[in-house]
């Protein structure tokens, strides 16, 4: 399986984390319909590297065992990113911009775009 970053999966993982009881996902692999455990684990690893959350990646002598990667805790930046995603108007506008511009974008730009859209949404007219 080719592993590549999928921003939609990042969003789904963050939503799953905040919508779940802590004891249901803490130190356990996250499962999502339509995604393989290896894909989810790889994205947990990427999200850990980006500072969104802390994940425990199981290492073997031949490299990481992504399907055994599990969530440990959210970090401040993860909550900030998620807050912008949880507003339906902001998220729909974000997806429209992505579609208009051609899909995947660097994470830092996605983060900046979400913050800008949130600022416009909440501060427009203030």
C-alpha positions in Angstrom: 0.0 0.0 0.0 1.3 3.5 -0.9 1.1 5.8 2.0 0.5 9.5 1.2 -1.0 12.3 3.2 -4.7 12.7 3.0 -6.1 15.9 4.6 -9.6 14.4 4.7 -8.3 11.6 6.8 -6.6 14.1 9.1 -9.9 15.8 9.6 -11.7 12.5 10.2 -9.1 11.4 12.8 -9.4 14.7 14.7 -13.2 14.5 14.7 -13.1 10.9 15.9 -10.8 11.9 18.7 -13.0 14.7 20.0 -16.3 12.9 19.5 -15.1 9.8 21.4 -14.9 9.1 25.1 -11.2 9.3 26.1 -11.1 5.7 27.4 -12.4 4.4 24.1 -9.5 5.7 22.1 -6.6 6.4 24.6 -3.7 4.1 23.8 -5.7 2.1 21.3 -5.5 2.1 17.5 -8.2 4.4 15.9 -10.6 2.7 13.4 -12.5 4.5 10.7 -14.7 3.1 8.0 -13.2 3.2 4.6 -9.6 3.4 5.8 -7.0 0.7 6.5 -5.3 0.6 10.0 -2.0 1.2 8.3 -3.3 4.5 6.7 -4.7 5.7 10.0 -1.6 4.9 11.9 0.6 6.6 9.3 -1.6 9.7 9.6 -1.4 9.6 13.4 2.4 9.6 13.0 2.2 12.6 10.6 -0.1 14.5 12.9 2.3 13.8 15.8 5.2 15.2 13.6 3.0 18.3 12.9 2.4 18.9 16.6 -1.4 18.3 16.5 -1.4 15.3 18.8 0.9 12.8 20.5 0.9 9.3 19.0 2.8 6.2 20.0 4.4 4.6 16.9 5.5 1.0 17.3 9.0 0.5 15.9 10.3 -2.7 14.5 13.7 -3.6 13.1 12.5 -2.9 9.6 10.7 0.4 10.4 7.5 1.7 11.9 4.5 -0.6 12.3 1.8 2.0 11.5 -1.1 -0.4 11.9 -0.2 -0.6 15.7 0.2 3.2 16.1 -2.2 4.7 18.7 -3.4 8.0 20.0 -2.1 9.3 23.3 -3.3 12.9 23.6 -4.3 16.0 21.7 -2.0 19.0 21.8 -2.9 22.7 21.8 -2.4 23.1 18.0 -4.6 20.1 17.4 -7.5 21.7 19.3 -6.9 25.0 17.5 -7.0 23.4 14.1 -10.1 21.4 15.1 -12.0 24.4 16.3 -11.7 25.9 12.9 -12.9 22.7 11.3 -15.9 22.2 13.6 -17.7 25.3 12.2 -19.7 24.0 9.3 -19.7 27.3 7.4 -15.9 27.6 7.7 -15.3 24.0 6.8 -17.6 24.1 3.8 -15.8 27.3 2.5 -12.5 25.6 3.2 -13.5 22.6 1.1 -14.8 24.8 -1.7 -11.4 26.7 -1.8 -9.5 23.4 -1.9 -11.7 22.1 -4.8 -11.4 25.4 -6.7 -7.6 25.5 -6.3 -7.0 21.8 -7.1 -7.0 19.7 -4.0 -4.1 18.9 -1.6 -2.2 21.8 -0.2 0.7 22.0 2.3 -0.5 21.6 5.9 0.7 25.0 7.0 -1.2 26.7 4.2 -4.3 24.7 5.1 -3.9 25.8 8.7 -3.5 29.4 7.7 -6.5 29.2 5.4 -8.7 27.8 8.1 -7.6 30.5 10.5 -8.2 33.2 7.9 -11.7 31.8 7.1 -12.5 31.6 10.8 -11.4 35.1 11.4 -13.5 36.4 8.5 -16.5 34.4 9.7 -16.3 35.4 13.3 -14.8 38.9 13.1 -16.5 40.2 10.0 -18.6 43.2 11.0 -17.2 43.3 14.6 
